[in-house]
Amino acid sequence: MRFTLFAVGALVASAFAAPSANHVLHEKRAHTPAGWQKRSKLDSGKVLPMKIALTQSNMDKLEEYLMEVSHPESEKFGSHWSAKKVAETFAPSSETLKAVHDWLTSSGISAERITRSQSLGWYQFDATVAESERLLKTEYHLYQHDTGKPHVACEAYHVPEHIKQHVDFVTPTVHFDTKLSWPLNENELQKRAGPPAVSEVGTAVEPNVAKNIGNPGSEPGKGSIPKLGKEINIFSFLDSLSTCNEQITPNCLRALYLIPELNLLTKSSNSKNSYGIVEYTPQAYLQTDLNLFFANFSTAQKQKTPILDSIDGGVDQTTNQGFQYNGESDLDLEYAMTLVNPVPVTLYQTGDLVEGASFNNFLDAIDGTYCTYEGGDDPTQDGIYPDPFTSPTGATGYEGPENCGGFAATKVISTSYGYNEADLTAAYEQRQCNEYAKLGMQGVTILYSSGDYGVAGNGGECLNADGSLNSGTSGRFNPSFPGTCPFVTSVGATQIKPGASVTAPEEACETVIFSGGGFSNVFPLPSYQTTAVKSFFANHPPPYGADRFNNSQQTRGLPDVSANGANYVIAIDGTFSLVYGTSASSPTFGSVITLVNEARFDAGKGSVGFLNPTLYAHPGVLNDITSGGNQGCGTPGFTATTGWDPVTGLGTPNYVKLTALYLTLP
């Protein structure tokens, strides 16, 4: 992993100017991190495990490759790539490999000492301190932390000018990592990282936002989880289609979206099919809640559990219970498992109880190459594993190795969590977005909920002109991420109109929550969405100016699609309650796509993969939503209308039409 350091080039004036004519500064640490002291010059005969992270190739063709296998008019539609082909295509180029290898061998590191990592992104070799210092034009010292932990590092290092473009970073050099006592000294990670980063709109990026996504006591976790409604008396509960406008059950969703009950048609699913739900510790399901739900709505699944993939110490904890800890996981799994039964559902439980985890930690686990891409994860935002922290009680976290690869990606992956786009830097978001494109190339459908606060961000917060956040009564609209990434499918929320039947057209959700939607401040308008967005502005121009949202008509719009997100009946902590949120919409839409995949697999075809190009080319396979809005920031927000809109996207799923379309494609 890499700490966010200010890496500077040859033109930076400093005491570490290039020490020779052809070497330039590659990275320099701004200061010695808090808690560390430089002790002594390292013995020149000591051996260091050197690793050089190499720059990836073909990233400029990423979208082109994705469209080739995802656009319905492409001859290569459905010809998804293997993980091996993806890794090889974006692996360092032969030019990079040769340039760095020649540099090493010409510097005295013999070829037989150099190996290449399994992820293809690193050169590795052992070298004495003297060799490493000559290679990088630096000096190594022994540092010691206040806890007594030793560490080897330098203050800056250099590489030949012609090599700089081929190398992301080198370790060990200026980076620090150690076990620290709890709690950290005042924002210690931030201090170690240097000056605070800012988002694209000028918001100060707070440390640890990303890995706190599952924490119910903090934003963004507090804003991502579903909203709790009234408790229902289980003894008088009725699963009737006549009351779907008041309480949504699996049968209501089947009626709304023409979803077949697969377990009544077959005793087993196609072995190629799979569905994944991602949860972030301490969010966890209770098996007793699943049992209660299945006993009432999916009797064939009594006592059934999801397949558990424990990532970075992920645990289905039962110590902390209550809606704030169990509501999200219970909702996601109860509906996903019921709607796709008997297709197996995998639970990606991510992060330990001490530190938690981010979306990046999950992506590391299903694609080992992502661990090193562009220098790896950001420890001011992402989980550090083995966990360097201890809890207030002295308990240690996950001490095993960071999960880089080792877990398979299911064909559909739904995540009901999200950040404000303004929570993170544009570079952080772009790196992650590129990874979603690579998964799409492999035939994986990635779904994210669009948020529950309309045009506002998590917690209803909006943006001031200087990028700071306010309480939400005014200011600029605050879109969500990863929904703004053009390589995921963003899912908004709808509801059955009050008093209407289950067969009547839905409207945008305006009960307890409002469907998240708007326009990105980071990502450009993707080609597949251009016609839809231009049509929206031409035919239904919003009554706001650039002081409210990015109205350039040149940036990504969200959501892409929607599904019901109001009045879901869930079993929670031994009883039944109603919940609300796009947290319900995403796993529901994902369930429909999983069943579409089932039909394609049975027909000898592959998974649908990245949805957006096909859905925007064939919007008629969705139920267009033309009423309702997504208020926020002291405004009515946007209004749902004919065609795509930044409230409900293209509309809700129609399983029959979706399946018919996808069965005509290769």
C-alpha distance (Angstrom), angle and dihedral (degrees) to the residues before:
residue distance angle dihedral
M1 . . .
R2 3.71 . .
F3 3.77 130.0 .
T4 3.78 115.7 -134.5
L5 3.77 99.3 -100.2
F6 3.73 128.8 164.5
A7 3.78 101.9 -105.0
V8 3.75 109.5 -161.8
G9 3.77 135.1 -164.5
A10 3.73 135.7 -134.7
L11 3.80 94.5 -78.4
V12 3.80 95.2 61.0
A13 3.77 111.5 109.0
S14 3.77 110.1 -133.5
A15 3.73 144.0 124.9
F16 3.78 86.7 -92.9
A17 3.78 97.3 66.3
A18 3.79 113.4 154.7
P19 3.81 107.4 -68.8
S20 3.79 94.2 -149.7
A21 3.78 136.4 34.5
N22 3.80 97.0 -102.7
H23 3.81 101.0 33.7
V24 3.81 123.3 89.1
L25 3.77 131.9 -171.3
H26 3.81 111.4 -91.3
E27 3.82 104.0 176.1
K28 3.77 134.5 -1.1
R29 3.77 129.9 -175.7
A30 3.80 113.2 -128.8
H31 3.79 93.3 -144.5
T32 3.77 142.1 -20.3
P33 3.83 106.9 -78.0
A34 3.79 118.3 -106.9
G35 3.78 113.4 -84.8
W36 3.80 95.4 24.6
Q37 3.80 129.8 107.6
K38 3.77 128.1 -169.5
R39 3.81 107.5 -123.0
S40 3.77 115.2 174.6
K41 3.76 145.9 -21.0
L42 3.78 109.6 -86.6
D43 3.79 117.6 -110.5
S44 3.81 107.2 -98.9
G45 3.80 91.5 -135.4
K46 3.82 96.0 58.0
V47 3.81 115.6 109.9
L48 3.83 121.0 -124.7
P49 3.84 126.4 -162.2
M50 3.80 98.6 -127.6
K51 3.83 122.0 -160.2
I52 3.80 126.7 -176.4
A53 3.82 117.4 -162.0
L54 3.81 108.4 -146.3
T55 3.80 125.0 -147.8
Q56 3.82 116.6 -106.2
S57 3.79 123.4 -119.1
N58 3.82 136.1 -138.6
M59 3.80 94.4 27.7
D60 3.81 88.1 135.1
K61 3.82 88.0 65.0
L62 3.81 96.1 49.0
E63 3.80 97.3 106.7
E64 3.79 92.1 42.1
Y65 3.80 91.5 55.0
L66 3.81 91.4 46.9
M67 3.81 93.3 50.6
E68 3.81 91.0 49.9
V69 3.81 91.3 64.6
S70 3.83 97.6 31.2
H71 3.80 108.7 43.0
P72 3.82 113.0 91.8
E73 3.81 92.5 -138.0
S74 3.79 93.6 53.7
E75 3.80 118.1 105.7
K76 3.80 86.8 -140.6
F77 3.81 95.4 54.5
G78 3.79 109.5 143.9
S79 3.80 93.8 10.8
H80 3.76 90.6 124.1
W81 3.75 121.5 -172.5
S82 3.77 127.0 -116.1
A83 3.77 118.8 -117.3
K84 3.80 86.8 -113.1
K85 3.81 92.5 55.6
V86 3.82 91.4 47.9
A87 3.79 91.2 50.0
E88 3.79 92.4 47.7
T89 3.82 94.5 45.6
F90 3.77 94.2 52.6
A91 3.77 95.5 34.0
P92 3.77 117.2 113.9
S93 3.79 111.3 -69.0
S94 3.77 123.1 -105.8
E95 3.79 86.5 -109.5
T96 3.81 90.5 56.8
L97 3.79 92.8 45.2
K98 3.78 93.0 49.6
A99 3.80 95.3 43.1
V100 3.79 94.6 51.5
H101 3.80 93.8 39.5
D102 3.81 91.5 50.7
W103 3.79 90.3 48.2
L104 3.80 91.2 52.7
T105 3.80 95.8 46.0
S106 3.78 93.0 44.9
S107 3.79 87.5 52.1
G108 3.79 92.7 56.7
I109 3.82 101.6 -92.0
S110 3.80 102.0 127.3
A111 3.80 118.5 -135.1
E112 3.80 94.3 -117.4
R113 3.81 89.7 61.0
I114 3.81 93.1 56.4
T115 3.81 121.1 85.3
R116 3.79 131.7 176.5
S117 3.80 121.0 -130.8
Q118 3.81 122.6 -113.7
S119 3.82 88.7 -114.1
L120 3.86 86.7 58.2
G121 3.80 91.2 -131.7
W122 3.81 101.9 99.0
Y123 3.76 142.5 59.2
Q124 3.80 112.0 -150.9
F125 3.79 131.5 -168.5
D126 3.78 140.9 146.6
A127 3.79 116.9 -115.6
T128 3.77 136.9 171.0
V129 3.77 118.3 -109.5
A130 3.80 89.1 -109.0
E131 3.82 91.5 54.0
S132 3.79 92.7 46.5
E133 3.79 92.5 49.1
R134 3.81 92.0 51.4
L135 3.80 91.1 46.0
L136 3.81 95.3 50.9
K137 3.82 100.1 27.3
T138 3.80 91.9 -123.7
E139 3.80 144.2 108.9
Y140 3.80 125.6 -116.5
H141 3.77 122.6 -143.0
L142 3.76 135.7 -177.1
Y143 3.80 112.4 -114.5
Q144 3.78 126.2 -166.9
H145 3.78 128.4 -155.1
D146 3.80 123.2 -141.1
T147 3.81 87.1 -107.6
G148 3.81 89.7 59.2
K149 3.79 94.5 -105.8
P150 3.84 111.2 144.7
H151 3.80 124.2 -143.6
V152 3.79 136.5 -178.5
A153 3.79 116.8 -135.7
C154 3.78 146.4 139.5
E155 3.77 129.9 -140.5
A156 3.81 96.4 -125.4
Y157 3.77 139.4 -13.0
H158 3.78 138.5 -156.6
V159 3.79 138.3 -146.9
P160 3.81 131.4 -169.0
E161 3.79 111.7 -80.2
H162 3.82 93.3 -117.5
I163 3.83 90.1 51.6
K164 3.81 97.7 51.5
Q165 3.83 94.5 85.2
H166 3.81 90.9 53.1
V167 3.82 98.5 51.9
D168 3.79 127.6 71.0
F169 3.79 96.0 -175.6
V170 3.80 144.2 -42.2
T171 3.82 130.7 -126.6
P172 2.94 137.7 -117.9
T173 3.78 93.0 31.8
V174 3.82 129.2 95.2
H175 3.83 97.9 -13.6
F176 3.80 124.2 105.3
D177 3.78 130.5 -158.9
T178 3.82 128.2 163.2
K179 3.78 146.1 142.2
L180 3.77 110.9 -87.5
S181 3.77 132.9 -171.0
W182 3.83 122.1 -106.7
P183 2.94 126.6 -76.8
L184 3.78 102.3 33.9
N185 3.75 118.5 -130.1
E186 3.79 110.3 -93.1
N187 3.82 104.6 -48.4
E188 3.77 90.4 -31.3
L189 3.77 94.9 171.9
Q190 3.78 89.7 53.0
K191 3.78 90.5 50.5
R192 3.78 90.4 51.3
A193 3.78 90.2 52.2
G194 3.78 97.1 54.8
P195 3.82 123.9 -134.3
P196 3.83 115.6 13.3
A197 3.79 116.4 -96.8
V198 3.79 124.4 -124.3
S199 3.80 132.0 -144.8
E200 3.79 125.1 -119.9
V201 3.83 90.7 -89.5
G202 3.80 94.5 46.6
T203 3.79 100.0 -97.2
A204 3.81 113.5 150.0
V205 3.80 105.5 -114.1
E206 3.80 109.8 -130.5
P207 3.81 117.6 -145.3
N208 3.82 119.7 -108.1
V209 3.82 95.3 20.3
A210 3.80 92.2 124.8
K211 3.79 99.1 50.0
N212 3.82 93.8 42.7
I213 3.80 90.7 66.7
G214 3.81 92.4 112.6
N215 3.80 96.0 44.3
P216 3.83 109.0 108.5
G217 3.80 91.8 -159.1
S218 3.78 97.7 59.5
E219 3.76 142.2 50.7
P220 2.96 128.5 -76.6
G221 3.81 89.9 27.5
K222 3.77 92.1 50.8
G223 3.78 91.5 54.6
S224 3.80 96.9 43.4
I225 3.78 102.7 56.5
P226 3.82 120.0 86.1
K227 3.79 122.3 -92.1
L228 3.80 119.8 -108.9
G229 3.78 120.8 -126.7
K230 3.78 132.6 -179.7
E231 3.78 125.5 -37.0
I232 3.80 117.2 -111.6
N233 3.79 124.4 -140.2
I234 3.79 102.0 -118.4
F235 3.79 92.5 -156.2
S236 3.80 92.7 60.7
F237 3.79 96.8 35.1
L238 3.79 117.2 129.9
D239 3.83 124.7 -162.8
S240 3.77 95.4 -151.8
L241 3.79 130.8 147.8
S242 3.79 88.2 -140.6
T243 3.82 91.3 70.6
C244 3.83 99.7 43.9
N245 3.81 89.5 114.7
E246 3.81 87.3 64.5
Q247 3.79 103.5 32.7
I248 3.79 128.3 18.6
T249 3.80 119.5 -146.0
P250 3.81 131.5 170.2
N251 3.79 89.9 -92.7
C252 3.81 90.4 54.4
L253 3.80 90.0 54.6
R254 3.80 91.0 47.8
A255 3.79 89.2 53.6
L256 3.80 93.9 44.8
Y257 3.79 96.8 49.6
L258 3.84 102.0 24.2
I259 3.81 91.0 -114.9
P260 3.81 114.6 174.1
E261 3.79 120.3 -131.3
L262 3.78 94.6 -120.7
N263 3.80 97.2 -170.4
L264 3.83 89.1 62.2
L265 3.80 90.2 54.9
T266 3.80 99.8 45.0
K267 3.78 139.0 13.7
S268 3.78 93.6 -140.8
S269 3.78 137.6 28.9
N270 3.77 129.0 -127.8
S271 3.79 107.1 -78.6
K272 3.82 90.6 -132.8
N273 3.79 93.5 60.9
S274 3.81 126.1 92.1
Y275 3.79 141.9 159.1
G276 3.80 127.9 -155.5
I277 3.80 132.1 -158.2
V278 3.82 118.3 -166.5
E279 3.81 120.5 -147.9
Y280 3.80 129.9 177.1
T281 3.80 121.0 -141.0
P282 3.03 130.7 -83.5
Q283 3.83 84.8 35.3
A284 3.81 105.0 91.6
Y285 3.78 141.4 158.1
L286 3.79 126.6 -120.1
Q287 3.79 115.2 -132.1
T288 3.79 89.2 -147.1
D289 3.81 88.7 59.9
L290 3.81 92.0 49.8
N291 3.80 89.4 49.1
L292 3.80 91.5 51.3
F293 3.80 92.7 48.2
F294 3.80 94.4 46.4
A295 3.80 91.7 47.6
N296 3.80 88.1 60.9
F297 3.81 104.1 31.6
S298 3.82 109.7 18.2
T299 3.78 109.3 24.9
A300 3.80 92.9 172.9
Q301 3.80 88.8 66.4
K302 3.81 100.2 55.0
Q303 3.82 109.8 150.7
K304 3.82 90.9 3.4
T305 3.81 118.0 148.0
P306 3.80 131.5 -164.5
I307 3.78 121.0 -108.9
L308 3.80 104.4 -94.4
D309 3.81 119.9 -137.8
S310 3.81 105.4 -177.1
I311 3.80 109.1 -155.1
D312 3.82 120.8 -166.9
G313 3.78 92.0 -14.0
G314 3.80 95.0 -41.2
V315 3.79 110.0 176.8
D316 3.80 133.7 -174.7
Q317 3.79 90.7 -129.2
T318 3.81 122.5 -161.3
T319 3.81 99.0 -179.1
N320 3.80 93.6 90.9
Q321 3.79 112.8 45.8
G322 3.78 135.8 174.1
F323 3.77 136.0 84.6
Q324 3.82 93.3 -65.4
Y325 3.81 89.4 60.0
N326 3.82 103.6 29.2
G327 3.82 105.9 26.7
E328 3.80 97.6 84.8
S329 3.79 98.6 44.7
D330 3.80 94.1 40.8
L331 3.82 90.8 51.8
D332 3.80 95.8 45.7
L333 3.79 96.4 46.7
E334 3.81 99.1 38.3
Y335 3.80 92.1 56.6
A336 3.80 100.0 33.6
M337 3.79 93.9 49.4
T338 3.81 92.9 44.4
L339 3.80 96.9 46.7
V340 3.82 97.4 47.0
N341 3.82 99.6 34.6
P342 3.05 123.0 171.4
V343 3.83 90.8 26.9
P344 3.83 106.1 97.6
V345 3.80 116.9 -110.7
T346 3.81 119.8 -148.4
L347 3.79 120.1 -151.8
Y348 3.80 111.4 -149.5
Q349 3.82 99.1 -158.5
T350 3.79 103.8 -168.7
G351 3.81 130.6 -163.6
D352 3.78 134.7 10.1
L353 3.80 128.1 -94.5
V354 3.80 94.8 -101.8
E355 3.79 102.9 51.4
G356 3.80 109.7 8.6
A357 3.80 121.4 -153.3
S358 3.79 145.7 -107.8
F359 3.78 135.5 -131.2
N360 3.80 86.9 -94.9
N361 3.81 91.2 59.5
F362 3.80 89.0 54.3
L363 3.80 92.1 48.2
D364 3.82 90.6 49.7
A365 3.80 88.9 57.7
I366 3.82 96.5 53.5
D367 3.82 95.1 39.2
G368 3.78 117.3 33.1
T369 3.81 92.3 -167.8
Y370 3.80 89.8 65.4
C371 3.80 90.1 66.5
T372 3.79 89.6 73.1
Y373 3.80 102.5 25.6
E374 3.83 109.7 126.0
G375 3.78 90.8 -6.8
G376 3.78 98.3 -46.0
D377 3.79 132.2 -97.4
D378 3.80 126.8 -16.6
P379 3.83 110.7 -114.2
T380 3.79 91.4 -157.6
Q381 3.83 86.3 65.5
D382 3.80 109.7 15.6
G383 3.78 131.4 62.5
I384 3.81 116.2 -89.4
Y385 3.79 112.8 -139.4
P386 2.96 133.8 -134.9
D387 3.81 78.1 47.1
P388 3.84 108.5 -109.6
F389 3.80 93.2 -166.0
T390 3.77 137.2 81.2
S391 3.78 126.9 -152.0
P392 3.83 124.6 -112.2
T393 3.82 87.2 -97.9
G394 3.78 91.5 54.5
A395 3.79 95.2 -105.9
T396 3.78 115.6 145.0
G397 3.77 124.9 -133.0
Y398 3.77 131.9 -132.9
E399 3.81 107.4 -34.9
G400 3.78 98.3 -177.3
P401 3.80 123.2 101.6
E402 3.78 120.6 -73.5
N403 3.80 109.6 -89.8
C404 3.80 103.8 -111.9
G405 3.77 103.5 170.1
G406 3.78 122.5 -33.5
F407 3.80 96.5 115.3
A408 3.80 124.0 88.9
A409 3.79 121.2 -130.9
T410 3.80 113.4 -122.9
K411 3.81 118.0 -131.5
V412 3.82 92.0 -106.1
I413 3.81 123.7 28.7
S414 3.81 121.8 -171.0
T415 3.81 124.1 -168.2
S416 3.79 121.7 -174.3
Y417 3.80 96.1 -167.5
G418 3.79 131.4 85.7
Y419 3.80 145.9 168.1
N420 3.75 131.4 -137.0
E421 3.78 107.4 -97.3
A422 3.81 85.3 -127.9
D423 3.83 91.2 58.3
L424 3.79 93.6 77.0
T425 3.78 140.9 38.6
A426 3.79 120.4 -92.8
A427 3.81 90.1 -120.8
Y428 3.81 91.6 54.3
E429 3.80 91.0 49.5
Q430 3.81 95.3 45.1
R431 3.80 91.7 51.6
Q432 3.81 90.6 52.6
C433 3.80 93.4 43.2
N434 3.81 90.8 55.8
E435 3.78 89.0 57.0
Y436 3.80 91.8 55.6
A437 3.81 87.9 55.2
K438 3.80 90.6 53.7
L439 3.81 90.4 51.4
G440 3.79 90.0 49.4
M441 3.80 89.3 53.8
Q442 3.81 86.8 57.9
G443 3.81 92.7 54.5
V444 3.80 97.7 -98.9
T445 3.82 119.1 142.1
I446 3.82 111.5 -144.1
L447 3.81 117.5 -160.7
Y448 3.82 127.9 -176.2
S449 3.79 129.2 -179.6
S450 3.82 112.2 -115.2
G451 3.83 98.6 -137.7
D452 3.80 137.9 -92.9
Y453 3.80 104.0 -110.9
G454 3.78 104.2 73.1
V455 3.80 112.1 -129.9
A456 3.82 89.9 -10.4
G457 3.78 125.7 84.7
N458 3.78 131.9 -114.5
G459 3.77 111.1 -40.9
G460 3.82 89.4 15.9
E461 3.80 93.1 -76.9
C462 3.81 121.5 157.0
L463 3.79 133.9 -167.4
N464 3.79 127.7 -98.7
A465 3.79 118.9 -145.4
D466 3.82 90.6 -96.4
G467 3.80 92.4 52.8
S468 3.80 96.4 -103.2
L469 3.80 118.8 131.9
N470 3.79 125.6 -111.3
S471 3.81 135.8 -170.3
G472 3.79 93.2 -88.6
T473 3.79 104.0 -103.0
S474 3.80 92.5 111.1
G475 3.78 143.2 -4.1
R476 3.79 137.9 73.4
F477 3.79 122.9 -27.1
N478 3.80 115.4 -95.4
P479 3.85 113.8 -145.4
S480 3.79 124.4 -161.5
F481 3.80 131.8 -112.5
P482 3.04 138.6 -113.7
G483 3.82 83.6 25.1
T484 3.80 90.1 70.3
C485 3.81 90.8 57.7
P486 3.83 105.2 103.8
F487 3.81 91.7 -141.4
V488 3.82 97.6 64.6
T489 3.80 130.9 65.6
S490 3.81 110.5 -116.6
V491 3.81 115.2 -150.2
G492 3.82 122.8 -152.6
A493 3.81 129.3 -172.7
T494 3.80 136.8 -101.6
Q495 3.80 135.2 177.9
I496 3.78 139.0 -154.9
K497 3.78 107.3 -102.7
P498 3.82 113.8 -103.6
G499 3.79 109.0 -87.9
A500 3.81 93.2 5.7
S501 3.79 126.9 125.6
V502 3.77 124.7 -109.9
T503 3.81 90.2 -106.3
A504 3.81 94.9 55.3
P505 3.84 120.2 99.1
E506 3.80 113.2 -87.1
E507 3.79 126.9 -129.1
A508 3.80 134.3 -145.3
C509 3.79 110.9 -72.5
E510 3.79 111.8 -93.4
T511 3.80 99.3 156.4
V512 3.82 113.7 103.8
I513 3.82 90.6 -36.6
F514 3.80 136.5 44.0
S515 3.79 123.2 -141.9
G516 3.80 111.1 -101.2
G517 3.79 113.6 -121.3
G518 3.78 146.3 140.5
F519 3.79 141.0 99.4
S520 3.78 132.5 -51.0
N521 3.78 124.8 -110.6
V522 3.81 90.6 -160.9
F523 3.80 113.6 35.4
P524 3.82 125.4 64.1
L525 3.78 122.8 -125.6
P526 3.83 108.3 -82.8
S527 3.80 118.3 -130.1
Y528 3.81 94.3 -117.6
Q529 3.84 90.8 57.9
T530 3.80 99.6 42.6
T531 3.80 98.1 95.2
A532 3.81 93.4 45.7
V533 3.80 95.0 49.2
K534 3.81 94.2 44.0
S535 3.81 89.4 50.1
F536 3.79 91.8 50.7
F537 3.80 92.8 53.3
A538 3.80 93.3 43.0
N539 3.80 97.1 47.9
H540 3.80 102.8 27.4
P541 3.82 108.0 24.8
P542 3.82 111.2 -171.3
P543 3.83 115.8 -120.6
Y544 3.82 93.2 -122.7
G545 3.77 135.6 91.7
A546 3.78 135.3 -142.9
D547 3.80 89.3 -77.9
R548 3.81 87.7 71.8
F549 3.81 106.5 37.0
N550 3.77 143.6 -11.7
N551 3.81 98.3 -77.3
S552 3.81 94.7 167.7
Q553 3.82 90.4 112.9
Q554 3.79 85.5 -135.8
T555 3.81 101.0 95.6
R556 3.79 136.7 78.5
G557 3.81 117.0 -83.8
L558 3.81 127.1 -148.8
P559 2.96 150.4 -113.2
D560 3.79 107.2 32.9
V561 3.81 97.2 -167.4
S562 3.78 139.2 -7.1
A563 3.79 144.2 -148.8
N564 3.78 136.0 -171.0
G565 3.79 113.3 -62.1
A566 3.82 105.9 170.0
N567 3.81 135.6 89.8
Y568 3.80 97.9 2.7
V569 3.80 112.5 174.8
I570 3.81 110.6 -135.8
A571 3.77 135.0 170.6
I572 3.79 106.2 -120.4
D573 3.79 127.6 171.6
G574 3.79 93.3 -17.2
T575 3.80 99.6 -46.4
F576 3.79 140.5 66.8
S577 3.81 124.3 -98.1
L578 3.78 138.8 165.5
V579 3.81 119.0 -110.5
Y580 3.80 134.4 -173.3
G581 3.77 136.3 -157.5
T582 3.76 150.0 88.7
S583 3.81 79.6 -89.5
A584 3.81 83.6 82.3
S585 3.80 95.5 40.6
S586 3.81 97.5 58.1
P587 3.83 98.8 53.8
T588 3.82 89.4 43.4
F589 3.81 92.9 53.8
G590 3.79 88.8 43.5
S591 3.78 90.2 53.7
V592 3.80 90.8 55.4
I593 3.81 91.6 50.4
T594 3.81 90.2 48.1
L595 3.81 89.0 56.8
V596 3.81 90.3 47.5
N597 3.81 86.8 54.1
E598 3.80 88.9 50.9
A599 3.80 90.2 57.9
R600 3.81 91.8 47.4
F601 3.80 92.8 49.1
D602 3.79 90.7 49.2
A603 3.82 87.8 52.5
G604 3.80 91.6 52.9
K605 3.81 94.6 -104.1
G606 3.80 131.4 119.5
S607 3.80 133.4 -108.9
V608 3.81 119.8 -67.6
G609 3.82 93.8 -118.5
F610 3.81 118.5 -177.0
L611 3.80 105.5 21.8
N612 3.78 106.8 -166.8
P613 3.83 103.8 81.0
T614 3.81 91.6 51.5
L615 3.80 95.7 43.4
Y616 3.81 94.0 49.2
A617 3.82 89.8 47.8
H618 3.83 91.3 49.6
P619 3.82 107.7 29.3
G620 3.81 90.6 158.9
V621 3.80 91.0 80.5
L622 3.82 88.0 70.4
N623 3.80 130.9 66.8
D624 3.80 106.4 -109.6
I625 3.81 112.9 -134.1
T626 3.80 112.9 -148.1
S627 3.80 106.7 173.4
G628 3.79 138.7 58.0
G629 3.79 132.6 46.4
N630 3.78 144.0 -129.6
Q631 3.78 106.8 -123.6
G632 3.79 123.3 -165.6
C633 3.80 144.8 128.2
G634 3.80 90.6 47.5
T635 3.82 92.7 -57.8
P636 3.83 137.0 96.2
G637 3.80 86.3 -111.2
F638 3.78 118.3 -147.2
T639 3.80 125.5 -28.2
A640 3.79 127.0 -128.3
T641 3.78 111.0 -118.7
T642 3.80 142.5 156.5
G643 3.78 112.8 -47.8
W644 3.79 124.6 4.5
D645 3.80 116.8 -13.6
P646 3.83 134.6 171.1
V647 3.82 91.2 -110.1
T648 3.80 107.3 56.5
G649 3.80 101.2 1.6
L650 3.81 114.3 -145.6
G651 3.81 91.3 -20.2
T652 3.80 141.2 -105.4
P653 3.81 127.9 -35.7
N654 3.78 126.2 -87.9
Y655 3.78 105.2 -165.1
V656 3.80 95.1 -162.4
K657 3.81 94.5 51.9
L658 3.81 94.0 40.9
T659 3.78 92.2 51.2
A660 3.79 93.1 46.2
L661 3.80 90.7 52.1
Y662 3.78 96.8 45.9
L663 3.80 92.4 47.3
T664 3.81 88.4 60.4
L665 3.81 91.0 56.0
P666 3.81 123.7 82.3
